[in-house]
Amino acid sequence: MGQVNIEPDTIEHLVLQQAADDWLPIGNASAYASDFVTDLAERKALLLDTIRSLAAAGYIRIGQLAFHDPEQRRGLHWVEWSGGLDDHMARLAEVYTPEVEDTTWWYYACWLNLTDAGRQIVEALPEPDDRFFKGLP
């Protein structure tokens, strides 16, 4: 795992900071990426590159939410996708489809989980600029 230099108020900073609160759905990460690139193809490329570099550095893990008890559909927990980083990124490229207007399926198809190494990075950085959170509840 190689270290990645995270500068304040970058997409990397936002992804890590937002994943620190709880697991981060790909849809939220995409919304933050739109602050940097509006073109959907460019946004997708930016976010996929960002996630790959953060995961390769060991700052985040890639997966989904699953039920502890699937029959009763209770008790969500985070589960890492099987395979290695290339497998995760191939799957993410398939499920992350910001070009599709109906976000019902893709918005929550992937969740990012901050690692202890990622948490250390977040704790060393300042809070992101307020401009990223204008209009949010």
Summary of the structure (lengths in Angstrom):
residues: 137
radius of gyration: 14.7
end to end distance: 36.2
largest distance: 44.0
contacts: 381
relative contact order: 0.22
helix: 46%
strand: 17%
